[in-house]
Amino acid sequence: MEYSSRHEDRTYEALLAKMHEVSSLTPQSVGPFSPAYHQVIPYFKRAPWRMFAAGSFAITIMLYLLFGVAIVKLVTVLQYGF
């Protein structure tokens, strides 16, 4: 009983030290893009699939406008390959 209590205390102390280490980190900074970064990131944290769905839809439309029917043929070939 004595050993497990000491072991748990060391584990707790190590966990506490890591928590203090993480909490002392400064917020993310991405240079001049920091304000935009801080505005966009909450949307990714709350509902990332909305952003991915909108982005993939926009990319699909853009590729279709650039390559036309050739993109449909390419996707068909890729589906058969995988």
PyMOL Python script that loads the backbone (N, CA, C, O; Angstrom):
from pymol import cmd

cmd.read_pdbstr("""\
ATOM      1  N   MET A   1       0.826  -1.190   0.000  1.00  0.00           N
ATOM      2  CA  MET A   1       0.000   0.000   0.000  1.00  0.00           C
ATOM      3  C   MET A   1       0.875   1.260   0.000  1.00  0.00           C
ATOM      4  O   MET A   1       0.576   2.254  -0.662  1.00  0.00           O
ATOM      5  N   GLU A   2       1.939   1.178   0.751  1.00  0.00           N
ATOM      6  CA  GLU A   2       2.837   2.312   0.875  1.00  0.00           C
ATOM      7  C   GLU A   2       3.482   2.676  -0.466  1.00  0.00           C
ATOM      8  O   GLU A   2       3.603   3.855  -0.799  1.00  0.00           O
ATOM      9  N   TYR A   3       3.894   1.661  -1.233  1.00  0.00           N
ATOM     10  CA  TYR A   3       4.554   1.900  -2.519  1.00  0.00           C
ATOM     11  C   TYR A   3       3.624   2.585  -3.507  1.00  0.00           C
ATOM     12  O   TYR A   3       4.015   3.550  -4.165  1.00  0.00           O
ATOM     13  N   SER A   4       2.385   2.087  -3.616  1.00  0.00           N
ATOM     14  CA  SER A   4       1.473   2.668  -4.596  1.00  0.00           C
ATOM     15  C   SER A   4       1.138   4.115  -4.260  1.00  0.00           C
ATOM     16  O   SER A   4       0.932   4.927  -5.163  1.00  0.00           O
ATOM     17  N   SER A   5       1.082   4.439  -3.003  1.00  0.00           N
ATOM     18  CA  SER A   5       0.795   5.807  -2.611  1.00  0.00           C
ATOM     19  C   SER A   5       1.932   6.738  -3.042  1.00  0.00           C
ATOM     20  O   SER A   5       1.685   7.833  -3.548  1.00  0.00           O
ATOM     21  N   ARG A   6       3.189   6.293  -2.838  1.00  0.00           N
ATOM     22  CA  ARG A   6       4.338   7.101  -3.240  1.00  0.00           C
ATOM     23  C   ARG A   6       4.404   7.217  -4.765  1.00  0.00           C
ATOM     24  O   ARG A   6       4.721   8.272  -5.314  1.00  0.00           O
ATOM     25  N   HIS A   7       4.099   6.114  -5.421  1.00  0.00           N
ATOM     26  CA  HIS A   7       4.121   6.109  -6.888  1.00  0.00           C
ATOM     27  C   HIS A   7       3.061   7.058  -7.443  1.00  0.00           C
ATOM     28  O   HIS A   7       3.331   7.802  -8.386  1.00  0.00           O
ATOM     29  N   GLU A   8       1.870   7.040  -6.873  1.00  0.00           N
ATOM     30  CA  GLU A   8       0.811   7.938  -7.310  1.00  0.00           C
ATOM     31  C   GLU A   8       1.191   9.395  -7.055  1.00  0.00           C
ATOM     32  O   GLU A   8       0.866  10.270  -7.857  1.00  0.00           O
ATOM     33  N   ASP A   9       1.871   9.657  -5.951  1.00  0.00           N
ATOM     34  CA  ASP A   9       2.301  11.019  -5.655  1.00  0.00           C
ATOM     35  C   ASP A   9       3.296  11.507  -6.698  1.00  0.00           C
ATOM     36  O   ASP A   9       3.204  12.648  -7.150  1.00  0.00           O
ATOM     37  N   ARG A  10       4.258  10.648  -7.093  1.00  0.00           N
ATOM     38  CA  ARG A  10       5.232  11.045  -8.115  1.00  0.00           C
ATOM     39  C   ARG A  10       4.552  11.262  -9.461  1.00  0.00           C
ATOM     40  O   ARG A  10       4.897  12.187 -10.196  1.00  0.00           O
ATOM     41  N   THR A  11       3.587  10.410  -9.777  1.00  0.00           N
ATOM     42  CA  THR A  11       2.860  10.563 -11.041  1.00  0.00           C
ATOM     43  C   THR A  11       2.074  11.865 -11.037  1.00  0.00           C
ATOM     44  O   THR A  11       2.057  12.596 -12.027  1.00  0.00           O
ATOM     45  N   TYR A  12       1.426  12.147  -9.917  1.00  0.00           N
ATOM     46  CA  TYR A  12       0.656  13.384  -9.793  1.00  0.00           C
ATOM     47  C   TYR A  12       1.564  14.599  -9.900  1.00  0.00           C
ATOM     48  O   TYR A  12       1.221  15.578 -10.561  1.00  0.00           O
ATOM     49  N   GLU A  13       2.725  14.537  -9.249  1.00  0.00           N
ATOM     50  CA  GLU A  13       3.661  15.661  -9.302  1.00  0.00           C
ATOM     51  C   GLU A  13       4.189  15.866 -10.722  1.00  0.00           C
ATOM     52  O   GLU A  13       4.340  17.004 -11.168  1.00  0.00           O
ATOM     53  N   ALA A  14       4.471  14.770 -11.436  1.00  0.00           N
ATOM     54  CA  ALA A  14       4.939  14.886 -12.817  1.00  0.00           C
ATOM     55  C   ALA A  14       3.848  15.471 -13.710  1.00  0.00           C
ATOM     56  O   ALA A  14       4.122  16.316 -14.562  1.00  0.00           O
ATOM     57  N   LEU A  15       2.609  15.018 -13.511  1.00  0.00           N
ATOM     58  CA  LEU A  15       1.483  15.552 -14.280  1.00  0.00           C
ATOM     59  C   LEU A  15       1.278  17.033 -13.982  1.00  0.00           C
ATOM     60  O   LEU A  15       1.040  17.828 -14.891  1.00  0.00           O
ATOM     61  N   LEU A  16       1.371  17.393 -12.728  1.00  0.00           N
ATOM     62  CA  LEU A  16       1.228  18.793 -12.332  1.00  0.00           C
ATOM     63  C   LEU A  16       2.336  19.657 -12.949  1.00  0.00           C
ATOM     64  O   LEU A  16       2.077  20.775 -13.396  1.00  0.00           O
ATOM     65  N   ALA A  17       3.554  19.142 -12.971  1.00  0.00           N
ATOM     66  CA  ALA A  17       4.661  19.890 -13.574  1.00  0.00           C
ATOM     67  C   ALA A  17       4.417  20.098 -15.067  1.00  0.00           C
ATOM     68  O   ALA A  17       4.671  21.183 -15.591  1.00  0.00           O
ATOM     69  N   LYS A  18       3.920  19.056 -15.763  1.00  0.00           N
ATOM     70  CA  LYS A  18       3.625  19.195 -17.193  1.00  0.00           C
ATOM     71  C   LYS A  18       2.508  20.200 -17.432  1.00  0.00           C
ATOM     72  O   LYS A  18       2.566  20.979 -18.383  1.00  0.00           O
ATOM     73  N   MET A  19       1.494  20.188 -16.578  1.00  0.00           N
ATOM     74  CA  MET A  19       0.385  21.142 -16.724  1.00  0.00           C
ATOM     75  C   MET A  19       0.887  22.576 -16.553  1.00  0.00           C
ATOM     76  O   MET A  19       0.466  23.471 -17.285  1.00  0.00           O
ATOM     77  N   HIS A  20       1.773  22.794 -15.603  1.00  0.00           N
ATOM     78  CA  HIS A  20       2.330  24.134 -15.410  1.00  0.00           C
ATOM     79  C   HIS A  20       3.194  24.534 -16.601  1.00  0.00           C
ATOM     80  O   HIS A  20       3.191  25.693 -17.017  1.00  0.00           O
ATOM     81  N   GLU A  21       3.936  23.564 -17.151  1.00  0.00           N
ATOM     82  CA  GLU A  21       4.771  23.839 -18.320  1.00  0.00           C
ATOM     83  C   GLU A  21       3.915  24.253 -19.516  1.00  0.00           C
ATOM     84  O   GLU A  21       4.251  25.204 -20.222  1.00  0.00           O
ATOM     85  N   VAL A  22       2.814  23.544 -19.743  1.00  0.00           N
ATOM     86  CA  VAL A  22       1.936  23.855 -20.869  1.00  0.00           C
ATOM     87  C   VAL A  22       1.233  25.189 -20.662  1.00  0.00           C
ATOM     88  O   VAL A  22       1.071  25.959 -21.609  1.00  0.00           O
ATOM     89  N   SER A  23       0.817  25.465 -19.442  1.00  0.00           N
ATOM     90  CA  SER A  23       0.085  26.709 -19.196  1.00  0.00           C
ATOM     91  C   SER A  23       0.998  27.932 -19.269  1.00  0.00           C
ATOM     92  O   SER A  23       0.513  29.058 -19.379  1.00  0.00           O
ATOM     93  N   SER A  24       2.308  27.722 -19.209  1.00  0.00           N
ATOM     94  CA  SER A  24       3.208  28.869 -19.283  1.00  0.00           C
ATOM     95  C   SER A  24       3.577  29.220 -20.719  1.00  0.00           C
ATOM     96  O   SER A  24       4.299  30.192 -20.942  1.00  0.00           O
ATOM     97  N   LEU A  25       3.099  28.453 -21.701  1.00  0.00           N
ATOM     98  CA  LEU A  25       3.380  28.754 -23.097  1.00  0.00           C
ATOM     99  C   LEU A  25       2.629  30.006 -23.531  1.00  0.00           C
ATOM    100  O   LEU A  25       1.524  30.280 -23.063  1.00  0.00           O
ATOM    101  N   THR A  26       3.245  30.753 -24.426  1.00  0.00           N
ATOM    102  CA  THR A  26       2.585  31.944 -24.942  1.00  0.00           C
ATOM    103  C   THR A  26       1.572  31.541 -26.011  1.00  0.00           C
ATOM    104  O   THR A  26       1.713  30.469 -26.600  1.00  0.00           O
ATOM    105  N   PRO A  27       0.561  32.358 -26.282  1.00  0.00           N
ATOM    106  CA  PRO A  27      -0.407  32.043 -27.333  1.00  0.00           C
ATOM    107  C   PRO A  27       0.266  31.956 -28.702  1.00  0.00           C
ATOM    108  O   PRO A  27       1.331  32.530 -28.925  1.00  0.00           O
ATOM    109  N   GLN A  28      -0.372  31.232 -29.603  1.00  0.00           N
ATOM    110  CA  GLN A  28       0.164  31.065 -30.951  1.00  0.00           C
ATOM    111  C   GLN A  28       0.310  32.419 -31.637  1.00  0.00           C
ATOM    112  O   GLN A  28      -0.552  33.289 -31.521  1.00  0.00           O
ATOM    113  N   SER A  29       1.400  32.573 -32.341  1.00  0.00           N
ATOM    114  CA  SER A  29       1.632  33.791 -33.110  1.00  0.00           C
ATOM    115  C   SER A  29       2.103  33.390 -34.497  1.00  0.00           C
ATOM    116  O   SER A  29       3.043  32.608 -34.636  1.00  0.00           O
ATOM    117  N   VAL A  30       1.461  33.917 -35.510  1.00  0.00           N
ATOM    118  CA  VAL A  30       1.835  33.618 -36.886  1.00  0.00           C
ATOM    119  C   VAL A  30       2.160  34.908 -37.637  1.00  0.00           C
ATOM    120  O   VAL A  30       1.758  35.106 -38.784  1.00  0.00           O
ATOM    121  N   GLY A  31       2.890  35.764 -36.961  1.00  0.00           N
ATOM    122  CA  GLY A  31       3.343  36.999 -37.585  1.00  0.00           C
ATOM    123  C   GLY A  31       2.207  37.951 -37.901  1.00  0.00           C
ATOM    124  O   GLY A  31       1.335  38.177 -37.062  1.00  0.00           O
ATOM    125  N   PRO A  32       2.208  38.512 -39.102  1.00  0.00           N
ATOM    126  CA  PRO A  32       1.182  39.497 -39.444  1.00  0.00           C
ATOM    127  C   PRO A  32      -0.202  38.883 -39.625  1.00  0.00           C
ATOM    128  O   PRO A  32      -1.194  39.609 -39.694  1.00  0.00           O
ATOM    129  N   PHE A  33      -0.284  37.549 -39.702  1.00  0.00           N
ATOM    130  CA  PHE A  33      -1.568  36.882 -39.893  1.00  0.00           C
ATOM    131  C   PHE A  33      -2.251  36.518 -38.575  1.00  0.00           C
ATOM    132  O   PHE A  33      -3.317  35.902 -38.593  1.00  0.00           O
ATOM    133  N   SER A  34      -1.670  36.882 -37.442  1.00  0.00           N
ATOM    134  CA  SER A  34      -2.220  36.503 -36.139  1.00  0.00           C
ATOM    135  C   SER A  34      -3.676  36.933 -35.941  1.00  0.00           C
ATOM    136  O   SER A  34      -4.474  36.118 -35.476  1.00  0.00           O
ATOM    137  N   PRO A  35      -4.063  38.170 -36.269  1.00  0.00           N
ATOM    138  CA  PRO A  35      -5.475  38.535 -36.062  1.00  0.00           C
ATOM    139  C   PRO A  35      -6.431  37.657 -36.872  1.00  0.00           C
ATOM    140  O   PRO A  35      -7.464  37.227 -36.360  1.00  0.00           O
ATOM    141  N   ALA A  36      -6.090  37.393 -38.122  1.00  0.00           N
ATOM    142  CA  ALA A  36      -6.945  36.530 -38.951  1.00  0.00           C
ATOM    143  C   ALA A  36      -6.942  35.112 -38.400  1.00  0.00           C
ATOM    144  O   ALA A  36      -7.980  34.451 -38.378  1.00  0.00           O
ATOM    145  N   TYR A  37      -5.785  34.644 -37.956  1.00  0.00           N
ATOM    146  CA  TYR A  37      -5.665  33.304 -37.371  1.00  0.00           C
ATOM    147  C   TYR A  37      -6.579  33.159 -36.159  1.00  0.00           C
ATOM    148  O   TYR A  37      -7.281  32.157 -36.020  1.00  0.00           O
ATOM    149  N   HIS A  38      -6.569  34.157 -35.289  1.00  0.00           N
ATOM    150  CA  HIS A  38      -7.386  34.097 -34.078  1.00  0.00           C
ATOM    151  C   HIS A  38      -8.881  34.219 -34.378  1.00  0.00           C
ATOM    152  O   HIS A  38      -9.700  33.792 -33.565  1.00  0.00           O
ATOM    153  N   GLN A  39      -9.248  34.782 -35.504  1.00  0.00           N
ATOM    154  CA  GLN A  39     -10.661  34.855 -35.872  1.00  0.00           C
ATOM    155  C   GLN A  39     -11.140  33.564 -36.513  1.00  0.00           C
ATOM    156  O   GLN A  39     -12.293  33.180 -36.321  1.00  0.00           O
ATOM    157  N   VAL A  40     -10.283  32.881 -37.274  1.00  0.00           N
ATOM    158  CA  VAL A  40     -10.692  31.692 -38.024  1.00  0.00           C
ATOM    159  C   VAL A  40     -10.666  30.435 -37.164  1.00  0.00           C
ATOM    160  O   VAL A  40     -11.537  29.578 -37.313  1.00  0.00           O
ATOM    161  N   ILE A  41      -9.702  30.303 -36.280  1.00  0.00           N
ATOM    162  CA  ILE A  41      -9.508  29.073 -35.518  1.00  0.00           C
ATOM    163  C   ILE A  41     -10.733  28.668 -34.688  1.00  0.00           C
ATOM    164  O   ILE A  41     -11.021  27.473 -34.630  1.00  0.00           O
ATOM    165  N   PRO A  42     -11.470  29.574 -34.046  1.00  0.00           N
ATOM    166  CA  PRO A  42     -12.655  29.121 -33.298  1.00  0.00           C
ATOM    167  C   PRO A  42     -13.679  28.389 -34.173  1.00  0.00           C
ATOM    168  O   PRO A  42     -14.340  27.466 -33.697  1.00  0.00           O
ATOM    169  N   TYR A  43     -13.821  28.781 -35.434  1.00  0.00           N
ATOM    170  CA  TYR A  43     -14.752  28.081 -36.319  1.00  0.00           C
ATOM    171  C   TYR A  43     -14.292  26.652 -36.571  1.00  0.00           C
ATOM    172  O   TYR A  43     -15.111  25.735 -36.627  1.00  0.00           O
ATOM    173  N   PHE A  44     -12.970  26.457 -36.724  1.00  0.00           N
ATOM    174  CA  PHE A  44     -12.449  25.111 -36.916  1.00  0.00           C
ATOM    175  C   PHE A  44     -12.622  24.262 -35.664  1.00  0.00           C
ATOM    176  O   PHE A  44     -12.825  23.052 -35.762  1.00  0.00           O
ATOM    177  N   LYS A  45     -12.546  24.876 -34.500  1.00  0.00           N
ATOM    178  CA  LYS A  45     -12.684  24.121 -33.259  1.00  0.00           C
ATOM    179  C   LYS A  45     -14.129  23.724 -33.004  1.00  0.00           C
ATOM    180  O   LYS A  45     -14.382  22.634 -32.490  1.00  0.00           O
ATOM    181  N   ARG A  46     -15.084  24.582 -33.350  1.00  0.00           N
ATOM    182  CA  ARG A  46     -16.497  24.284 -33.094  1.00  0.00           C
ATOM    183  C   ARG A  46     -17.101  23.359 -34.137  1.00  0.00           C
ATOM    184  O   ARG A  46     -17.752  22.378 -33.779  1.00  0.00           O
ATOM    185  N   ALA A  47     -16.903  23.644 -35.411  1.00  0.00           N
ATOM    186  CA  ALA A  47     -17.540  22.862 -36.471  1.00  0.00           C
ATOM    187  C   ALA A  47     -16.601  22.758 -37.675  1.00  0.00           C
ATOM    188  O   ALA A  47     -16.805  23.436 -38.682  1.00  0.00           O
ATOM    189  N   PRO A  48     -15.578  21.914 -37.573  1.00  0.00           N
ATOM    190  CA  PRO A  48     -14.609  21.857 -38.670  1.00  0.00           C
ATOM    191  C   PRO A  48     -15.200  21.302 -39.953  1.00  0.00           C
ATOM    192  O   PRO A  48     -14.742  21.658 -41.039  1.00  0.00           O
ATOM    193  N   TRP A  49     -16.208  20.436 -39.859  1.00  0.00           N
ATOM    194  CA  TRP A  49     -16.740  19.815 -41.072  1.00  0.00           C
ATOM    195  C   TRP A  49     -17.471  20.808 -41.960  1.00  0.00           C
ATOM    196  O   TRP A  49     -17.528  20.630 -43.177  1.00  0.00           O
ATOM    197  N   ARG A  50     -18.023  21.838 -41.369  1.00  0.00           N
ATOM    198  CA  ARG A  50     -18.670  22.873 -42.191  1.00  0.00           C
ATOM    199  C   ARG A  50     -17.644  23.553 -43.093  1.00  0.00           C
ATOM    200  O   ARG A  50     -17.891  23.770 -44.280  1.00  0.00           O
ATOM    201  N   MET A  51     -16.499  23.884 -42.521  1.00  0.00           N
ATOM    202  CA  MET A  51     -15.458  24.552 -43.292  1.00  0.00           C
ATOM    203  C   MET A  51     -14.888  23.619 -44.361  1.00  0.00           C
ATOM    204  O   MET A  51     -14.629  24.045 -45.486  1.00  0.00           O
ATOM    205  N   PHE A  52     -14.696  22.349 -44.009  1.00  0.00           N
ATOM    206  CA  PHE A  52     -14.160  21.393 -44.982  1.00  0.00           C
ATOM    207  C   PHE A  52     -15.152  21.144 -46.112  1.00  0.00           C
ATOM    208  O   PHE A  52     -14.758  21.030 -47.273  1.00  0.00           O
ATOM    209  N   ALA A  53     -16.421  21.060 -45.781  1.00  0.00           N
ATOM    210  CA  ALA A  53     -17.437  20.837 -46.813  1.00  0.00           C
ATOM    211  C   ALA A  53     -17.510  22.034 -47.763  1.00  0.00           C
ATOM    212  O   ALA A  53     -17.561  21.866 -48.982  1.00  0.00           O
ATOM    213  N   ALA A  54     -17.514  23.224 -47.203  1.00  0.00           N
ATOM    214  CA  ALA A  54     -17.566  24.428 -48.045  1.00  0.00           C
ATOM    215  C   ALA A  54     -16.301  24.547 -48.896  1.00  0.00           C
ATOM    216  O   ALA A  54     -16.374  24.894 -50.075  1.00  0.00           O
ATOM    217  N   GLY A  55     -15.157  24.262 -48.306  1.00  0.00           N
ATOM    218  CA  GLY A  55     -13.901  24.337 -49.043  1.00  0.00           C
ATOM    219  C   GLY A  55     -13.824  23.306 -50.156  1.00  0.00           C
ATOM    220  O   GLY A  55     -13.391  23.624 -51.264  1.00  0.00           O
ATOM    221  N   SER A  56     -14.239  22.071 -49.878  1.00  0.00           N
ATOM    222  CA  SER A  56     -14.181  21.039 -50.916  1.00  0.00           C
ATOM    223  C   SER A  56     -15.172  21.344 -52.040  1.00  0.00           C
ATOM    224  O   SER A  56     -14.886  21.078 -53.208  1.00  0.00           O
ATOM    225  N   PHE A  57     -16.319  21.893 -51.700  1.00  0.00           N
ATOM    226  CA  PHE A  57     -17.290  22.270 -52.722  1.00  0.00           C
ATOM    227  C   PHE A  57     -16.717  23.373 -53.619  1.00  0.00           C
ATOM    228  O   PHE A  57     -16.851  23.318 -54.842  1.00  0.00           O
ATOM    229  N   ALA A  58     -16.086  24.360 -53.012  1.00  0.00           N
ATOM    230  CA  ALA A  58     -15.493  25.461 -53.781  1.00  0.00           C
ATOM    231  C   ALA A  58     -14.355  24.955 -54.675  1.00  0.00           C
ATOM    232  O   ALA A  58     -14.240  25.377 -55.826  1.00  0.00           O
ATOM    233  N   ILE A  59     -13.529  24.069 -54.163  1.00  0.00           N
ATOM    234  CA  ILE A  59     -12.435  23.509 -54.962  1.00  0.00           C
ATOM    235  C   ILE A  59     -12.980  22.683 -56.113  1.00  0.00           C
ATOM    236  O   ILE A  59     -12.449  22.741 -57.222  1.00  0.00           O
ATOM    237  N   THR A  60     -14.038  21.914 -55.865  1.00  0.00           N
ATOM    238  CA  THR A  60     -14.642  21.102 -56.915  1.00  0.00           C
ATOM    239  C   THR A  60     -15.185  21.980 -58.038  1.00  0.00           C
ATOM    240  O   THR A  60     -14.953  21.695 -59.213  1.00  0.00           O
ATOM    241  N   ILE A  61     -15.893  23.025 -57.693  1.00  0.00           N
ATOM    242  CA  ILE A  61     -16.436  23.936 -58.708  1.00  0.00           C
ATOM    243  C   ILE A  61     -15.302  24.596 -59.490  1.00  0.00           C
ATOM    244  O   ILE A  61     -15.376  24.725 -60.712  1.00  0.00           O
ATOM    245  N   MET A  62     -14.257  25.011 -58.783  1.00  0.00           N
ATOM    246  CA  MET A  62     -13.131  25.665 -59.442  1.00  0.00           C
ATOM    247  C   MET A  62     -12.428  24.703 -60.414  1.00  0.00           C
ATOM    248  O   MET A  62     -12.087  25.093 -61.531  1.00  0.00           O
ATOM    249  N   LEU A  63     -12.212  23.456 -59.992  1.00  0.00           N
ATOM    250  CA  LEU A  63     -11.586  22.477 -60.884  1.00  0.00           C
ATOM    251  C   LEU A  63     -12.464  22.185 -62.089  1.00  0.00           C
ATOM    252  O   LEU A  63     -11.960  22.021 -63.200  1.00  0.00           O
ATOM    253  N   TYR A  64     -13.768  22.120 -61.878  1.00  0.00           N
ATOM    254  CA  TYR A  64     -14.672  21.870 -62.997  1.00  0.00           C
ATOM    255  C   TYR A  64     -14.635  23.029 -63.994  1.00  0.00           C
ATOM    256  O   TYR A  64     -14.665  22.816 -65.206  1.00  0.00           O
ATOM    257  N   LEU A  65     -14.569  24.250 -63.475  1.00  0.00           N
ATOM    258  CA  LEU A  65     -14.497  25.412 -64.364  1.00  0.00           C
ATOM    259  C   LEU A  65     -13.165  25.471 -65.107  1.00  0.00           C
ATOM    260  O   LEU A  65     -13.110  25.921 -66.252  1.00  0.00           O
ATOM    261  N   LEU A  66     -12.100  25.020 -64.463  1.00  0.00           N
ATOM    262  CA  LEU A  66     -10.782  25.041 -65.108  1.00  0.00           C
ATOM    263  C   LEU A  66     -10.612  23.930 -66.139  1.00  0.00           C
ATOM    264  O   LEU A  66     -10.127  24.171 -67.245  1.00  0.00           O
ATOM    265  N   PHE A  67     -11.014  22.711 -65.773  1.00  0.00           N
ATOM    266  CA  PHE A  67     -10.740  21.560 -66.630  1.00  0.00           C
ATOM    267  C   PHE A  67     -11.962  21.027 -67.359  1.00  0.00           C
ATOM    268  O   PHE A  67     -11.820  20.217 -68.276  1.00  0.00           O
ATOM    269  N   GLY A  68     -13.135  21.449 -66.984  1.00  0.00           N
ATOM    270  CA  GLY A  68     -14.362  21.019 -67.660  1.00  0.00           C
ATOM    271  C   GLY A  68     -14.625  19.532 -67.473  1.00  0.00           C
ATOM    272  O   GLY A  68     -14.475  18.988 -66.379  1.00  0.00           O
ATOM    273  N   VAL A  69     -15.021  18.888 -68.565  1.00  0.00           N
ATOM    274  CA  VAL A  69     -15.405  17.471 -68.522  1.00  0.00           C
ATOM    275  C   VAL A  69     -14.192  16.575 -68.256  1.00  0.00           C
ATOM    276  O   VAL A  69     -14.362  15.443 -67.803  1.00  0.00           O
ATOM    277  N   ALA A  70     -12.991  17.047 -68.522  1.00  0.00           N
ATOM    278  CA  ALA A  70     -11.791  16.245 -68.293  1.00  0.00           C
ATOM    279  C   ALA A  70     -11.649  15.851 -66.828  1.00  0.00           C
ATOM    280  O   ALA A  70     -11.128  14.777 -66.526  1.00  0.00           O
ATOM    281  N   ILE A  71     -12.098  16.695 -65.926  1.00  0.00           N
ATOM    282  CA  ILE A  71     -12.013  16.366 -64.501  1.00  0.00           C
ATOM    283  C   ILE A  71     -12.909  15.182 -64.174  1.00  0.00           C
ATOM    284  O   ILE A  71     -12.561  14.368 -63.319  1.00  0.00           O
ATOM    285  N   VAL A  72     -14.049  15.068 -64.832  1.00  0.00           N
ATOM    286  CA  VAL A  72     -14.946  13.925 -64.618  1.00  0.00           C
ATOM    287  C   VAL A  72     -14.267  12.650 -65.080  1.00  0.00           C
ATOM    288  O   VAL A  72     -14.359  11.620 -64.412  1.00  0.00           O
ATOM    289  N   LYS A  73     -13.592  12.707 -66.209  1.00  0.00           N
ATOM    290  CA  LYS A  73     -12.867  11.527 -66.711  1.00  0.00           C
ATOM    291  C   LYS A  73     -11.726  11.156 -65.762  1.00  0.00           C
ATOM    292  O   LYS A  73     -11.499   9.975 -65.500  1.00  0.00           O
ATOM    293  N   LEU A  74     -11.014  12.145 -65.253  1.00  0.00           N
ATOM    294  CA  LEU A  74      -9.922  11.889 -64.324  1.00  0.00           C
ATOM    295  C   LEU A  74     -10.434  11.221 -63.052  1.00  0.00           C
ATOM    296  O   LEU A  74      -9.830  10.259 -62.577  1.00  0.00           O
ATOM    297  N   VAL A  75     -11.518  11.706 -62.504  1.00  0.00           N
ATOM    298  CA  VAL A  75     -12.080  11.126 -61.283  1.00  0.00           C
ATOM    299  C   VAL A  75     -12.534   9.693 -61.541  1.00  0.00           C
ATOM    300  O   VAL A  75     -12.368   8.829 -60.681  1.00  0.00           O
ATOM    301  N   THR A  76     -13.103   9.433 -62.711  1.00  0.00           N
ATOM    302  CA  THR A  76     -13.532   8.081 -63.059  1.00  0.00           C
ATOM    303  C   THR A  76     -12.334   7.141 -63.114  1.00  0.00           C
ATOM    304  O   THR A  76     -12.405   6.024 -62.602  1.00  0.00           O
ATOM    305  N   VAL A  77     -11.247   7.571 -63.720  1.00  0.00           N
ATOM    306  CA  VAL A  77     -10.050   6.754 -63.790  1.00  0.00           C
ATOM    307  C   VAL A  77      -9.490   6.498 -62.391  1.00  0.00           C
ATOM    308  O   VAL A  77      -9.081   5.381 -62.075  1.00  0.00           O
ATOM    309  N   LEU A  78      -9.474   7.517 -61.571  1.00  0.00           N
ATOM    310  CA  LEU A  78      -8.976   7.359 -60.199  1.00  0.00           C
ATOM    311  C   LEU A  78      -9.843   6.411 -59.379  1.00  0.00           C
ATOM    312  O   LEU A  78      -9.318   5.647 -58.569  1.00  0.00           O
ATOM    313  N   GLN A  79     -11.157   6.445 -59.574  1.00  0.00           N
ATOM    314  CA  GLN A  79     -12.042   5.531 -58.853  1.00  0.00           C
ATOM    315  C   GLN A  79     -11.770   4.080 -59.248  1.00  0.00           C
ATOM    316  O   GLN A  79     -11.778   3.194 -58.394  1.00  0.00           O
ATOM    317  N   TYR A  80     -11.533   3.838 -60.514  1.00  0.00           N
ATOM    318  CA  TYR A  80     -11.243   2.480 -60.964  1.00  0.00           C
ATOM    319  C   TYR A  80      -9.874   2.023 -60.457  1.00  0.00           C
ATOM    320  O   TYR A  80      -9.670   0.836 -60.198  1.00  0.00           O
ATOM    321  N   GLY A  81      -8.936   2.968 -60.314  1.00  0.00           N
ATOM    322  CA  GLY A  81      -7.594   2.619 -59.858  1.00  0.00           C
ATOM    323  C   GLY A  81      -7.532   2.286 -58.381  1.00  0.00           C
ATOM    324  O   GLY A  81      -6.693   1.491 -57.959  1.00  0.00           O
ATOM    325  N   PHE A  82      -8.419   2.889 -57.585  1.00  0.00           N
ATOM    326  CA  PHE A  82      -8.390   2.650 -56.151  1.00  0.00           C
ATOM    327  C   PHE A  82      -9.578   1.854 -55.730  1.00  0.00           C
ATOM    328  O   PHE A  82      -9.731   1.551 -54.547  1.00  0.00           O
TER     329      PHE A  82
END
""", "prot")
cmd.dss("prot")
cmd.show_as("cartoon", "prot")
cmd.util.cbc("prot")
cmd.orient("prot")
